[in-house]
Amino acid sequence: MPKMKTKRGAAKRFKRTGSGKLVRASGWKQHKLEKKNPKRRRALRAGKLIDKADVARIRVLVPYL
């Protein structure tokens, strides 16, 4: 049986936490930042956990992450 291939685009977008959960970056932080207040911009730096409903779908994309 050959090895499963990792989807490289997905591998760049997700990380695994110490407990094994998947983390993604926040959206809404690319442009038009002048009108977003500093508290909101700081909050968008933090990673978000992948929703439980999506975890199985994403593990297929990054099997060895």
Backbone as numpy.savetxt, mean C-alpha at the origin, in Angstrom:
# Nx Ny Nz CAx CAy CAz Cx Cy Cz
6.80 -27.74 -10.63 5.95 -26.56 -10.63 6.84 -25.31 -10.63
6.63 -24.39 -11.57 7.47 -23.18 -11.58 7.09 -22.23 -10.45
8.02 -21.33 -10.15 7.74 -20.33 -9.13 6.67 -19.37 -9.63
5.91 -18.82 -8.69 4.93 -17.78 -9.04 5.66 -16.48 -9.26
5.21 -15.69 -10.23 5.84 -14.40 -10.46 5.12 -13.32 -9.66
5.91 -12.40 -9.12 5.38 -11.25 -8.42 5.04 -10.17 -9.43
3.89 -9.52 -9.27 3.55 -8.36 -10.09 4.38 -7.20 -9.61
5.31 -6.74 -10.42 6.30 -5.77 -9.97 5.67 -4.43 -9.58
4.62 -4.03 -10.27 3.95 -2.77 -9.92 3.34 -2.84 -8.54
2.79 -3.99 -8.20 2.19 -4.17 -6.87 3.27 -4.25 -5.80
4.40 -4.87 -6.12 5.48 -5.01 -5.14 6.03 -3.65 -4.73
5.99 -2.67 -5.64 6.47 -1.34 -5.32 5.49 -0.55 -4.48
4.24 -0.97 -4.45 3.19 -0.20 -3.77 2.85 -0.72 -2.38
3.19 -1.95 -2.08 2.79 -2.55 -0.81 4.00 -2.97 0.00
3.88 -2.92 1.33 4.90 -3.42 2.25 4.20 -4.29 3.28
4.98 -5.14 3.91 4.43 -5.99 4.97 4.88 -5.44 6.31
3.98 -5.43 7.28 4.33 -4.98 8.62 4.99 -6.13 9.38
5.44 -5.85 10.58 6.07 -6.87 11.40 5.13 -8.01 11.75
3.84 -7.70 11.85 2.86 -8.74 12.18 2.30 -9.43 10.94
2.78 -9.04 9.75 2.38 -9.73 8.54 1.24 -9.09 7.76
0.75 -7.95 8.22 -0.32 -7.28 7.49 0.27 -6.47 6.34
-0.57 -6.13 5.37 -0.11 -5.35 4.22 -0.44 -3.88 4.41
0.48 -3.01 4.01 0.33 -1.57 4.15 0.47 -0.93 2.79
-0.30 0.13 2.57 -0.22 0.89 1.33 -0.03 2.36 1.67
0.38 3.13 0.69 0.52 4.57 0.88 -0.85 5.24 0.72
-1.00 6.40 1.33 -2.23 7.16 1.18 -2.29 7.80 -0.19
-3.49 8.02 -0.66 -3.68 8.79 -1.88 -3.84 10.26 -1.55
-4.19 11.06 -2.54 -4.50 12.49 -2.38 -3.31 13.32 -1.93
-2.08 12.89 -2.24 -0.90 13.65 -1.81 0.01 13.96 -2.99
-0.51 14.00 -4.19 0.34 14.22 -5.37 0.42 15.69 -5.77
-0.67 16.38 -5.76 -0.66 17.76 -6.23 -1.79 18.52 -5.55
-1.84 19.81 -5.82 -2.81 20.71 -5.18 -2.70 20.66 -3.66
-1.45 20.72 -3.18 -1.23 20.60 -1.74 -1.37 21.94 -1.02
-1.36 23.04 -1.77 -1.46 24.35 -1.13 -2.77 24.52 -0.39
-3.83 23.96 -0.94 -5.13 24.17 -0.30 -5.44 23.14 0.78
-4.59 22.13 0.93 -4.79 21.16 2.00 -4.01 21.66 3.22
-4.64 21.61 4.38 -3.96 22.16 5.54 -2.85 21.22 6.03
-1.87 21.76 6.77 -0.71 20.96 7.16 -1.04 19.71 7.95
-2.06 19.79 8.78 -2.45 18.61 9.57 -2.91 17.48 8.65
-3.66 17.84 7.62 -4.14 16.84 6.67 -2.98 16.27 5.86
-2.04 17.11 5.44 -0.89 16.63 4.68 -0.02 15.70 5.51
0.17 16.02 6.79 0.94 15.14 7.68 0.26 13.79 7.83
-1.05 13.82 7.96 -1.79 12.56 8.12 -1.70 11.68 6.88
-1.57 12.31 5.71 -1.49 11.54 4.47 -0.13 10.87 4.28
0.88 11.27 5.06 2.18 10.60 4.99 2.11 9.18 5.50
1.27 8.95 6.47 1.22 7.65 7.15 0.63 6.59 6.22
1.12 5.37 6.35 0.58 4.27 5.57 -0.75 3.79 6.12
-1.55 3.20 5.27 -2.84 2.66 5.67 -2.83 1.14 5.49
-3.49 0.44 6.37 -3.60 -1.01 6.23 -4.53 -1.35 5.08
-4.22 -2.42 4.39 -5.10 -2.90 3.33 -6.36 -3.45 3.97
-7.50 -3.14 3.39 -8.77 -3.60 3.92 -8.84 -5.12 3.89
-9.49 -5.69 4.87 -9.57 -7.15 5.00 -10.19 -7.80 3.77
-11.13 -7.10 3.13 -11.80 -7.65 1.94 -10.85 -7.75 0.75
-9.77 -6.96 0.73 -8.87 -6.93 -0.42 -7.59 -7.74 -0.22
-7.34 -8.22 0.98 -6.06 -8.87 1.29 -5.83 -10.10 0.41
-6.81 -10.95 0.24 -6.63 -12.18 -0.54 -6.28 -11.86 -1.98
-6.91 -10.84 -2.54 -6.68 -10.45 -3.92 -5.25 -9.93 -4.11
-4.75 -9.20 -3.12 -3.43 -8.60 -3.24 -2.34 -9.63 -2.98
-2.60 -10.61 -2.12 -1.59 -11.65 -1.87 -1.30 -12.48 -3.12
-2.26 -12.56 -4.03 -2.01 -13.24 -5.31 -1.01 -12.44 -6.12
-1.08 -11.11 -6.04 -0.18 -10.25 -6.80 1.24 -10.27 -6.25
1.37 -10.35 -4.91 2.69 -10.33 -4.28 2.82 -11.52 -3.34
3.00 -12.73 -3.91 2.99 -13.94 -3.09 4.16 -14.04 -2.12
5.31 -13.44 -2.43 6.50 -13.60 -1.59 6.80 -12.38 -0.75
5.90 -11.41 -0.71 6.12 -10.18 0.06 5.92 -10.44 1.53
